[in-house]
Amino acid sequence: MVTDPIADFLTRIRNAQMARHRIVEIPASNVKKRMTEILYDKGYILKYKFEDDNKQGLIKIALKYDGQTKEPAIRSLERVSRPGLRQYAKPAEIRRVQNGLGIAIVSTSKGLMTDKEARATNVGGEVMCYIY
């Protein structure tokens, strides 16, 4: 039983990259699906596929590596808010990740979005994770 599904999502991606896997399979949820879409839109993963298996469903993610050095596109996945200590921030308080080179995924009243989108729409929320 997983008590923090978002941390499990990030850990599965992190472990698959350390083992140099091409594809990682993760149990699906709506939050995980939206996080996968954000990672794809920002260029951190090659592609993804949502599969329905008459239960929870699966997310298949094709990980992205550099062509020459074989380094992963995602250097760091860091969980910020966790079940034991939620981290909320106003739009002006959401910190820039790696001086704007990375992203923070924020859960707002308008859905999951990046830190830049949250500042642009002037909405705050729970800071889920930092990715760079």
Secondary structure as UniProt FT lines:
FT   HELIX           5..18
FT   TURN            19..20
FT   STRAND          23..27
FT   HELIX           30..41
FT   TURN            42..43
FT   STRAND          45..51
FT   STRAND          58..63
FT   TURN            67..69
FT   STRAND          77..79
FT   TURN            83..84
FT   STRAND          88..89
FT   HELIX           91..93
FT   HELIX           97..100
FT   STRAND          103..108
FT   TURN            109..110
FT   STRAND          111..114
FT   HELIX           115..121
FT   STRAND          125..131
//
